[in-house]
Amino acid sequence: MKGTQVKRGNSGFTLMELLISIAIIGIFATMALPAMNSLYTSNKVYGLSERVQAEIAWARTQAILTSEPVTLSFNPVAQWCYGFENISAQVGCDCSNPNDCLVDGTEKINNVLAFDGTTLATTLAANNITFDSRGIANINNSSITLTDTNNNSVVLNLNALGRVSPCSNALPHYDACP
């Protein structure tokens, strides 16, 4: 088979095709970035609202299990926090002070540094919820509002039974607020 040559076709990409492909990917990435940032911040306030709901349920359950009052205290300042206590002599604790929020002698404070950029506002008296030994809260139709940097907010409506009903006019995860 002398003299027979197999002609090979060009395989691969030219430099120009590669640069154009990278430029198109870059354009799509820059168009998607603002949407991803908005999704990230809205998911942050959603995650925080789920966490606060779980903490309220924990406080209520702890009061029923131990047959002692449990207080959940919020400190709605710039770097806000919340803490728990089951000391009957005190009413509320200051989560910004070490060893002020104790449950059975163990400090129970949650700082929200992982949710930086969110704000908290409450309509709770003295920013406290106290559950008695039957799990009944000392509140009457109060709320906690969590807001992110894009003004997406979640309102956690609380009733005297300690039940939480979340709503939001900005996030699709919840029913719209009235």
C-alpha positions as CSV (number, residue, x, y, z in Angstrom):
1,M,0.0,0.0,0.0
2,K,2.7,2.3,-1.0
3,G,1.6,5.7,-2.0
4,T,-1.7,5.7,-0.2
5,Q,-2.0,8.5,2.2
6,V,-4.9,9.0,4.6
7,K,-5.9,12.6,4.7
8,R,-6.5,13.8,8.2
9,G,-9.1,16.4,8.7
10,N,-8.6,19.4,11.0
11,S,-9.5,18.4,14.5
12,G,-9.9,20.8,17.4
13,F,-10.8,24.4,17.7
14,T,-9.0,27.4,16.4
15,L,-7.9,30.1,18.7
16,M,-10.6,32.5,17.4
17,E,-13.4,29.9,18.1
18,L,-12.1,29.4,21.6
19,L,-12.0,33.1,22.4
20,I,-15.5,33.7,21.1
21,S,-16.8,30.8,23.2
22,I,-15.1,32.2,26.3
23,A,-16.6,35.7,25.6
24,I,-20.1,34.3,25.2
25,I,-19.8,32.4,28.5
26,G,-18.5,35.6,30.2
27,I,-21.5,37.6,28.9
28,F,-24.0,35.0,30.2
29,A,-22.2,34.9,33.6
30,T,-22.3,38.7,34.0
31,M,-26.0,38.6,33.1
32,A,-26.7,35.9,35.7
33,L,-24.7,37.4,38.5
34,P,-27.3,40.0,39.8
35,A,-30.0,37.3,39.8
36,M,-27.7,34.9,41.7
37,N,-27.0,37.7,44.3
38,S,-30.7,38.4,44.8
39,L,-31.3,34.7,45.2
40,Y,-28.5,34.4,47.7
41,T,-29.8,37.2,49.9
42,S,-33.5,36.1,49.7
43,N,-32.4,32.5,50.7
44,K,-30.5,34.0,53.6
45,V,-33.6,35.6,55.1
46,Y,-35.6,32.5,54.3
47,G,-33.0,30.3,56.1
48,L,-33.0,32.7,59.1
49,S,-36.8,32.7,59.4
50,E,-36.8,28.9,59.4
51,R,-34.1,28.9,62.1
52,V,-36.0,31.4,64.3
53,Q,-39.2,29.3,63.9
54,A,-37.3,26.2,65.0
55,E,-35.9,28.0,68.0
56,I,-39.3,29.2,69.1
57,A,-40.6,25.6,68.8
58,W,-37.6,24.4,70.8
59,A,-38.2,26.9,73.6
60,R,-41.9,25.8,73.8
61,T,-41.0,22.1,73.8
62,Q,-38.3,22.7,76.5
63,A,-40.8,24.4,78.7
64,I,-43.2,21.5,78.4
65,L,-40.5,18.9,78.9
66,T,-38.9,20.5,82.0
67,S,-42.2,21.9,83.4
68,E,-40.4,25.2,83.9
69,P,-40.8,28.5,82.1
70,V,-38.4,29.2,79.3
71,T,-37.9,32.7,78.0
72,L,-36.6,33.5,74.5
73,S,-35.1,37.0,74.4
74,F,-34.3,39.0,71.3
75,N,-31.8,41.9,71.2
76,P,-32.7,43.8,68.0
77,V,-29.5,45.9,67.6
78,A,-27.2,46.2,64.6
79,Q,-25.5,42.8,65.3
80,W,-28.6,41.3,66.8
81,C,-28.8,38.0,68.7
82,Y,-31.2,36.0,70.7
83,G,-30.9,33.8,73.8
84,F,-32.8,31.4,76.0
85,E,-33.1,31.0,79.8
86,N,-35.1,28.9,82.2
87,I,-34.4,30.8,85.4
88,S,-37.7,31.9,86.9
89,A,-36.2,34.8,88.9
90,Q,-35.3,36.7,85.7
91,V,-37.5,37.9,82.9
92,G,-35.5,37.8,79.8
93,C,-31.8,37.7,79.3
94,D,-29.3,39.9,77.4
95,C,-27.7,37.8,74.7
96,S,-24.9,40.3,74.3
97,N,-23.6,39.5,77.8
98,P,-21.8,36.3,78.4
99,N,-23.4,33.8,80.8
100,D,-26.6,35.8,81.0
101,C,-28.7,33.4,79.0
102,L,-28.6,30.0,80.6
103,V,-30.7,26.8,80.2
104,D,-29.9,24.3,82.9
105,G,-26.6,26.0,83.6
106,T,-25.5,26.0,79.9
107,E,-25.2,29.2,77.9
108,K,-27.7,29.2,75.0
109,I,-27.1,32.2,72.8
110,N,-27.3,32.5,69.0
111,N,-25.5,35.3,67.3
112,V,-26.5,35.8,63.7
113,L,-23.2,36.5,62.2
114,A,-23.9,33.9,59.5
115,F,-26.9,36.0,58.5
116,D,-25.0,39.3,58.3
117,G,-27.0,42.0,56.6
118,T,-30.3,41.0,58.0
119,T,-32.3,43.1,60.5
120,L,-34.8,42.1,63.2
121,A,-37.8,44.0,64.6
122,T,-40.3,42.7,67.0
123,T,-43.7,43.8,68.5
124,L,-43.0,41.6,71.5
125,A,-43.2,43.2,75.0
126,A,-39.6,43.8,76.1
127,N,-38.5,41.6,73.1
128,N,-39.3,38.4,75.1
129,I,-41.4,35.4,74.7
130,T,-41.9,33.3,77.8
131,F,-43.5,29.9,77.6
132,D,-45.0,28.5,80.8
133,S,-44.8,24.8,81.8
134,R,-47.8,24.0,79.5
135,G,-46.2,25.7,76.5
136,I,-48.5,28.7,76.5
137,A,-46.7,32.0,75.6
138,N,-47.1,35.3,77.4
139,I,-47.9,37.0,74.1
140,N,-51.0,38.0,72.2
141,N,-50.7,38.3,68.4
142,S,-47.2,39.6,68.3
143,S,-44.7,39.4,65.4
144,I,-41.0,39.2,64.5
145,T,-39.9,40.7,61.2
146,L,-36.7,39.7,59.5
147,T,-35.5,41.8,56.6
148,D,-32.5,41.4,54.2
149,T,-30.4,44.0,52.4
150,N,-32.8,43.8,49.4
151,N,-35.8,44.7,51.6
152,N,-37.2,41.1,51.3
153,S,-38.9,40.5,54.6
154,V,-40.5,37.6,56.4
155,V,-43.0,38.3,59.2
156,L,-43.3,35.6,61.8
157,N,-46.8,36.0,63.4
158,L,-47.0,34.5,66.9
159,N,-50.1,33.5,68.9
160,A,-50.5,32.7,72.6
161,L,-50.2,29.0,71.9
162,G,-46.7,29.6,70.7
163,R,-47.6,28.8,67.1
164,V,-45.7,30.6,64.3
165,S,-47.4,31.6,61.1
166,P,-44.9,33.0,58.6
167,C,-45.8,35.3,55.7
168,S,-43.9,37.3,53.1
169,N,-44.9,39.6,50.3
170,A,-41.4,39.2,48.7
171,L,-40.5,35.5,49.0
172,P,-42.3,32.7,47.2
173,H,-41.8,30.3,50.1
174,Y,-44.6,31.7,52.2
175,D,-48.2,32.9,51.8
176,A,-48.6,36.7,51.3
177,C,-49.0,38.8,54.4
178,P,-52.4,40.4,54.9
